[in-house]
Amino acid sequence: MKRNLFIVFSLVLLASMVLSACGPKATEEPAAPAEPAATEAPAAPAYEGLVVEAPNCDYGGEFLKMEAVDEYTVKFTLCYPDPAFPSKAAFTPFAVQPREYLESTGGAPLEKPIGTGPYKVEAWERGNQLVFTRNEDYWGEKAKTPTLVFRWSSESAQRLLELQSGTVDGIDNPGPDDFATIKNDPNLQLLNREALNIFYIGMNNTYPPFDNVKVRQAIAMSIDRQRIVDNFYPEGSVVASHFTPCAIPNGCVGEEWYAFDPVKGKELLAEAGYPNGFETEIAYRDVVRGYLPQPGVVAQDIQAQLKANLNIDAKIVVMESGAFLDAADSGQLSGLHLLGWGADYPDQTNFLDYHFGATSSKQFGEKHPEITEPLKKAASLVGDDVRKPYYEAANNAIRELVPMIPVAHGGSAVAFKAAATGAHASPLGNEYFAVVEIPGQDTLVWMQNAEPISLYCADETDGESLRACEQVTESLLSFEIGGTAVNPGLAESYEANEDLTEWTFHLRKGIKFHDGSTLDANDVIVSWALQWDYAHPLHKGNTGAFTYFNSLFGNFLNAPPQ
């Protein structure tokens, strides 16, 4: 074998010598330097999108899967259709913060949220004021005024006095007697807010005597609700015929609430075993709301009516706002309590499911399947006409079982200096101050009814906290300024499959958080999943209740057994 290779090599060499001798001699050019081998850039690492998934839908919640499909695409797979999902995705508790920041705070960014909004938190002086500064890198239209300040006072007279004196530029909820004063002052402007709210008297059916439906019905018939509206509410207010305002589709289907009939109420109370009445409490927080503009005097009037009509002695208990809400949500209020609700989005799920659904709070005690079952069915259907019979059944069951007494849909307003442009009143209570300015001022001061409880609104339900968060954090979608229509937000577009169980959102590219980090799909997944998954290491918040998520989307994933 080696010999054969030698013969082949010799023949090749000989042929080469012959060709060289016989042919013309070529001018030899210096050899061109060899091209350096191209160095390929290292491939960018593939985006590792987070996926959080339930093993199945047996746990009782709405979500089956949350996934970051790619860097700018988020997909939610649901266990059942949800026609209201876009409105929920626009709501402030589901705003997005950076994954890394949420991790660094242990899931409790209570004092200083990091958002993408037109303002960022500069300083919070507890008990005094909350200061925001303009986000100069905002992806949308920048805030008109460089500095925004929130102050608060529970007294409507104090708020008006400060507006008149010029120490503040806008106020929430002027007192009912102040509407005319503001209208007649050329230096001020009054902006009415649509009455998409409800004030109610709540009862918890796990505490005697409210465990007896006849007691609850007796009280429902023995409160003169028209008297309360006539005496303590401003223009634009109406007595509630149903829990949900009639402007919400299917809000007022079914029978109207009981007429005022204290004689019948007294009879029912006697049938329940309390012919001489009983002792109880009326708990409330001293915070003005559009649904309850004068909480103290309304509490006193209800106290007087209970005594006069049913011989019920009710002691008034005034509680701090946060403590009151926590006690109500956890079912710790054993007497009557005065609370209310303002629309977060214009759908029955926001009113009925939140308060009376199977996974709602313990505010009214044990749940009633006569209410929860039609609500669950209605929430999964598309079309107001299709949903109507289920909401009719739920409204009728609420009337029969009386978990609470709907009193009023309260007219309310905001007031600003006349020179303020862009001033508006939102029917959802989420005024957006980035569009408001007063010529010659670099600071805008707003005075509301109370101090925020915290600025992590995933785990808050009070309007003062939500309004503050809305200046700083943003959600996948957004509500139009001063309205209820749903617009693009951090997601520039979205689509759903035919049966509304798969919702895909396409994020805007290049959006920066206030800390300079860039928004991506994993930020969305963590912001949502830490609420959904009870076992998530960041499922902390302020109280850990995450009431909105639980009420609007059903059971938590991995929740401990009740």
N, C-alpha and C positions, 0 to 999 in steps of 0.2 A: 504494500500500500504506500509506504513512504517513497519507494522507487518510482511509482507511477506519478506521484505528486511532483517529484523532481523533474521528470520528463516534460510534464505539462508546463511547469515554470520555465524550463529552458526554451521550449518552443515559443512561448509568449515573449520572452526576452529577445530571441532572435528576430522575430517578426517586428518588434519595436525598433531594432537596430537597422533593419532593411528599410523601413519606412522613413527613418531619419536620414539615411544616406541618399535615397532616391528623390526625395521631395525637395522643393525650394526651401531655403533656410528662412524661417520666420523671424521677424524682429521681436525679441522678447520684451514684453512690457512688465514692469514691476507688478507683482500681485497686489490686488486691492486688499486693503485690510479687511479682515473678517468682520462682518456685522455682529455687534454684541447681541447675544441672545436676549430676546424681549423678556422682561420680567413681568409676569402677570400679577396684577393687583390682587391681594387676597380677597376672596369673596366675602361680601358682607354677611355677617351671621344671620341666619333665618330668624324672623320675628317669632318669638315664643309667646303666642297668644294664650292667655289664661282661659280655662274652662272650669266652670263650677256646675255640677250636674247632680240632680237627685236620681236615685236608683229607679224610681218610678213615681207615680202621682199619688200613691196611697197615703202620703204624709198629710195631705189635705190642703196644700197650698197651690198657688196659681202657676208657679214656675217649674219647668222641667229642666231647663238648661239655660245658662248664661255663658256666652263664649265670645272671645275676641277672634273673629275669623281671620283678620289680618290687622295691620297697624292702625288702620282707619275704618274698620268695619266691625260693628257689634251686632250680635244676633241674640234675640231672646226667644226661646221656645217655651210655649205655655201648655198647661195641662187642659185648658179649655179656652174657648174664644173670649176675647175681651175687647169689645168695641170702644171702650173708653181709654184704652191703653195710651194713645197719643196725649190725651189730657193729663193722665197720670205722669207720663214721661216729661211733661212740661213743669211739673210741680216742684217747688223749692226743696222739699226733703230729699228729692232724688237728684240733687245737683252733684256735680263731679268735682272732686279734689284730687291732687296728685297721690298716686299710690304710695310713693316714698314718704310723703308728708303724713299721710294717715298712719303708716307704719311707725313713723318716728314719734307720733303722739299717742301710740297705743290705742288708736281708734277713738280718741276723745279730744279733738281739736276745738275745745269749748270756747276759748277766748279769742283766737285769731285764726279764722278760716283762711285757707289759701285757695282762691278761686281764679276765675278767668274774667270776672266782671269789670264794669267801668270804674268801680271804686275798690280800694283795698283798705283794710283796717289799719289805722295809724296808732290809735290808743283808745283803750276803754278804761275810763275812770269810773269804777263801780260806784253807783249812787249819785253820779254827777252827769257825765256825758260820754258819748261814744263818737269818736272822730274818725272820719274816712278821708283819704286823699285820692285824687284822680289817678287812675291807672294810665300812664302815658303810653303804654305799649298795648292798649286795648285793641283787639282785632276788629271791632266795629266802630261806630261813631263815638268819639271820646266824649266824656262828661262835659257839660257846658260850664260847670262851676268847679274850680280846683279843689275846694274843701267842702265836705258835707258833715254836719254835726247833728246828731240825734240827742235831744233832751226829752224829759218826760215829767208829767204831773198827773195825778189821778183826779185833780179838780178841774172841771171844765172852765170855771170862772178864772182860774189862774192861767190856763192856756190862752184864753181870750185876752186877758189883760196883757200878757206878754206879747201877743200879736199886735194889739193896739199900740203898745209902747215901742214896738220895733225891735225888741230884743230877740224875737224869733221871726221867721219868715213864713212859716206855715204851721198849721195845727190840725190834729185829727179830732174828729167827733166833738164839734161845738155842742154845748148844752142846748136842749130843746128851746129854751127861752132866748138863746143867743142868735138864732137864725135871722130874726128881723133886724137885730142890731147890726149884724155883719152886712146884710143886704143894703142897709141904709147908710153905711159908711163908705164914702167914695175912695177911701184908701185901702179897702179890703175887697176880696172877691170870695163868694160862697159857691162851692161846687158840690152839688148833690150826688150822693152815691146810691145806686140802685139797691133796693132792699132784698138782696139775695142772702138772707140770714134767717135765723130762728132763735128766739128766746124761749126757754122751756123750764119747767119745774120738775126736777128729776127725783126719782125714788128708787131705792134698791130693794128688790123683792126677797133678799135673803135676811132682812131684818124685820122682825115684827114691829108694828102691825102691818107693814107694807108687803108682807108675804100673802096678805089676803086681798084678792083682786077687787072685792067690794069696797074695801077701804080706799084703794086707789081710784076706783070709779067715783066714789062719794066725793073725794077731794076734787076730781076733775069737773064734777058738776057744780061745785060750790065756790069756785073762784070766778069772780066777775072780770073776765079778761078785757072786755070792752072798756070798763072803768079804768083799768091800768093803762091801756093805750091812750085813752082820752086825756088822762091826767098827767102822764109822765113821759110821753113820747112826742117827738117832733113831727112836722108835716111829712107826708110820704109813708107813714107807718100804718099798718093794718093788723087787725086781729087775725091770728093764724087759724085757717080752717083745717090745715094739715101740717105735718112737720116740715115738709119741703115747700119752699115758695112756689107759687103757681107758675112763675116764669120758667122754671126748670121743667123740661118735658116730663109728663106723667107725675108731676109733683102733687097735683090735687085731684087725682082720680080716686074713686071710692067715696065712702060716706064722710060728710063733714064732721068736725068735732062736736062734742056735746054742747048743747045750749046751757046757759046759766040757769040752774034749777036747784037752789039750796034746799028746798023742801024734799025733793027726791033724794038729794045727797044725804040729808039727815036720816031718811028712812034706810038707805043702804048702809050707812054707818052703824045704825042700830042692828040691822040684820047681821052685820059682821061681828057683833058682840061689843060695840063701843057706843052705847046710847048716850053716854055722858062725855064722849070725846076721850082724848088721851094727851100725853105730853110728848113733845118731840123737839127737833131743832130745825132751823133754816140756816144752812151754811152758804156763804158766798164769799167772793173775793172783791175787794173794793177797787175794781178796775173798770173804767168806763169802756163800753163796747157799743158798736152800732146797734147790736141787738138788745143792749141793756144800757141806755144812756144815764140812768140814775139808779144804780144798784141799791143804795141805802134806803131811799124812800120807797122803792118798789118792794124791798124786803119787808119794810114796816107795814105797807098796805096789805101784803099777803098775810102777814102775821095777824093783822086786825080782821081780815076777812075770815080766816080760819077760826078765830075765836068767836066772831059774831055768828057765823053760819053753821059751824060744826062743834063748837065748844072745845076746839083743839088749842092747847096752850103750846105755842112754838117759841122757843128761845132762839134769838138771832145770834149766830156765831160768824164773826168776820175772820177770814183766814188770809195769810200771805198767798200771793198768786200762785207761785210754783208749788207750794205745799198743798194748796187746794186742788190744783189740777192732778197732782200725783195721787192724792187721796181719792179723788173721784175715779180716776182711771183704774186704780187698784181695788175699788169696791169697798173703801173704808168709811164712806159717809153713811151713817146709819139713819139719818133723818131725811128731810127734804133738802135739796140743794138747787141753787139758781145758776144755770149755765146757758150756753148758747153756742151758735155755730155760724160762721160766715162761709160762703162758697169758696172752695179752692179751685174748682172747675165745675162747669155747668152740666152736671149729670147726677141722676138719682143715686148712683153708687157713692158719691161724695157725701150725701146726706144720710140715706137709709143704711147702706152697707157699713159705713163707718160707725154708726151708732147702734145699729140693731142686728148686724150680720153675725154669722156664727163665730167669727174670730174678732169681733169688736171687743172693746175694753169691758171691764167688770162693773162699769158705772151703774148699770141698772140691775145687776145681779145675774141670776140664771137666765139663759137664752130660751126663747120660745120657738119651737120648730114651725109653728104657724106663721112666724115672721121670717125666720132664716131660710126656709126652703124656697118660698117664692122669690126671695131676694137673690139667692144663688142662681136660680134659673134665669131670672130677668137679666142678670149681669152678663150672661154668656150669649145673649141674643142680640141681633142687629135689627134696628128699626123700632121707632117709638110705638108704632101700632102693634107690633109683635110682642113688645115688652109690656104693653098696657095692662092686660089681665093679671099679670103677676104682681105688678105694683099696686093694682087695685086690691088684690088679696092681701098684700102686705100692709097697706094703709088701713084696711078694715080690721086686720088683726091687731095693729098698734092701737087703734081706737078701742077695741074690745078689752085688751089686756093692760093698757095704760102703764107702760113703763115710765112714762113722763107725761106732762101736760104742756102741749104747745101753746104759747101765749101770744107772741107777736112777731111779725116781720118788721123790724125797726128801720125806719128811714134814718139816714145819717148823712153826714157831709164832711168835707174838709174845707179849710179856709186858708187863703194865702194873702199876702200883700197884693194890691192891685197891679203892681208893676211886674209881678212874676210872670214870665212867659213859659209856656210848656206845662203850667200847673194843671193837674187833672185829679179826678177822684176815680179810683178803680173799684168796680163792683166786686172784685176779689180781694180788696184791701191791700194790694201789692203795688202801691204807688212807686214809680220808677223815677228817681230824682236826677238821673243823669241828663234828662231832657229839660230840666227846670233851671232857669237863671233869672237873676235880677240885675239889670244894667248897673255897672259900677261896683258890683260886689264880687269878691272872690271867695266868699264863704256863704253857704246856704244853711240855715238852722231850722230844723224840723222838731216840733214838740208833739210827742204822742202820749198815750194814756199811761204807759208803764215802761219800765226798763226791761230789755230783753232778759230772758232767763239764762240762755247761753247762745252762742253763735254757731253751734253745730246743729243745724236745723233738721238733720236726719232723725234726731231724737228730741224734737220739740214740737209743740202743737199750738203755742200761743201766737197771736198775730203780731205782737211787738217783736218777737224773735224772728219770725218769718220775714217781716218787712226789712229788717236789718240785713238778714242773710241775702235777700234778693238784690241788694246793691253790690254784693261781693262775689257770690257764687252763681253759676249758671247750670242749666240742665240741658239734656239732649234737645229738647224743644222749648219753646217759650210762648207766653201769652202776649197778645198784642197789647201795647201800652194803653191802659185805661179801658181794656175790653176783655173778652173771653175767647176770642178766636185763637187757635193754635198755629204758631209760625215756626219756621226753622230756628234752631238755637245752635248749640255746639255741633249738632248734626245738620248738615246742609240739605239732606234729603233722607227719606225712609220709605219703606214699602212693607206690605204684609201679604201673606199668602191668602188664598181665597177664603179659608175658614177662620182667619184672624187668630191663628195659633202660633205663627212665626212672624216676628217683627225684626226687620233688619235696618239698622241705622248707619249712615255713611257720614263720618266725621269730617269737619273742615280740617284742612291741613295747615300746619304752622301756627296754631293757636298756642300762646304762651300763658302759663300760670303766673301768678304774681311773684313767685320765687324764681322765675326764669326758665323753668322746665317746660317741656313741650307736651301738649295733650296727646295721648294715644288711647287705643282701645282698652288697654289694661287698666288705665285710670278709671274708666267707666265701670269695668267689671268689678274692681275692688270696691268702688263707691257703692255699688248696688249689692254685691254679694255679702259684704260684711253686715248688711241689714238682714238679708234673707237667711243666712246660715247662722243659727243660734250658736253653733260650735266654732264659728270663725274666731280666730284669735283677736280680731279687731271689733268684735261685736260688743262694744263697751258703751260708747255714747255718754250721755249725761246721767240718765237713770237706767239705761239699758232696755227701756220699754219698746223703742222704735214703733210707736203706736200707729203712725200712718201706714207704715209698711204692713204691719200685721193686719190692720183693718181693711186696707185696700187690696191686698194680695193674698190674704189667707194665712194659714199656719206658717211658722218659720220652719225651715229645713233643720233637722236634727234637734228639734225642741225637746226638752225633757218631758216625760209624761206628766199630765196634770194630776 
